[in-house]
Amino acid sequence: MQYQYQAYGIPFYSSIEIEGLSTLSEALYTEAVSVEIGTVPQHLFHPAIVIKPFSQYNTEEFIYAIPGVSRFYITGGNKVILEPISNNWKEIQFYF
């Protein structure tokens, strides 16, 4: 099932239900941020500009880890992969 949301004027299309975002009743946008469950890569595909204990990024990609909760990978400014580590969806969505 495809869910449609909006946050801060940005449309999101998601394969999962996300609490706290306003729902869209119809597809109004051709370009939107997609959110899906998947496996986050261990490292960026392009060299990192900044590497910190729980994150790394460059101009195209961002990896962020919440130990024991979830990992997030954002690429191209329009795709988010969420990798749950725990089963606590409220906590995972809080960090999202």
C-alpha positions in Angstrom: 0.0 0.0 0.0 1.2 3.5 -0.8 0.7 6.2 1.8 0.8 9.9 1.0 1.8 12.5 3.4 2.9 16.1 3.7 5.3 17.8 6.2 6.5 21.4 6.0 5.0 21.6 2.5 7.1 18.6 1.3 5.1 15.6 -0.1 6.1 12.1 1.1 5.1 8.8 -0.5 5.7 5.9 1.8 5.4 2.2 1.8 4.8 2.3 5.6 2.3 4.3 7.7 4.0 7.2 9.4 2.3 8.8 12.5 2.6 12.6 12.9 2.5 13.6 9.2 -0.5 15.1 7.5 -2.1 12.8 5.0 -2.8 13.7 1.4 -6.1 12.5 0.0 -4.9 12.5 -3.6 -1.6 12.6 -5.5 -0.9 16.3 -6.1 2.8 16.1 -6.8 4.8 14.3 -9.4 8.0 14.7 -7.4 8.0 13.7 -3.7 10.2 12.1 -1.1 9.9 8.4 -1.0 10.2 6.5 2.2 10.7 2.7 2.3 11.9 0.0 4.6 15.1 -1.6 3.6 18.8 -2.2 4.4 20.9 0.9 4.9 24.4 0.6 3.3 27.3 0.4 5.8 29.1 3.3 3.9 28.3 6.0 1.5 28.7 5.3 -2.2 30.6 8.6 -2.7 33.4 9.8 -0.4 32.2 11.2 2.9 32.7 14.9 3.6 32.0 14.4 7.3 32.2 11.3 9.5 30.9 11.3 13.0 30.2 8.5 15.5 26.6 8.0 14.4 26.5 9.7 11.0 28.3 10.4 7.8 27.4 12.4 4.8 28.4 14.1 1.5 26.6 16.4 -0.9 24.3 13.5 -2.2 24.0 11.1 0.7 23.4 10.9 4.5 23.5 7.9 6.9 22.3 8.4 10.4 22.2 5.6 13.1 20.2 5.6 16.3 21.9 2.7 18.2 19.5 0.0 19.1 16.6 1.8 17.3 17.1 2.3 13.6 19.3 3.5 10.8 18.4 6.0 8.0 19.9 6.5 4.6 18.9 9.6 2.5 20.0 10.0 -1.0 19.4 12.5 -3.8 17.3 14.6 -1.5 14.2 12.5 -2.4 14.7 9.0 -1.1 14.8 7.7 2.5 15.5 4.1 3.4 14.6 3.3 7.0 16.2 0.2 8.5 14.5 -0.8 11.8 16.8 -2.3 14.5 14.1 -2.5 17.2 10.4 -3.4 17.0 9.4 -0.2 18.8 7.8 1.7 15.9 6.8 4.7 18.0 10.5 5.3 18.9 11.6 4.7 15.3 9.1 7.2 14.0 10.0 9.7 16.7 13.5 9.8 15.3 12.3 9.9 11.7 
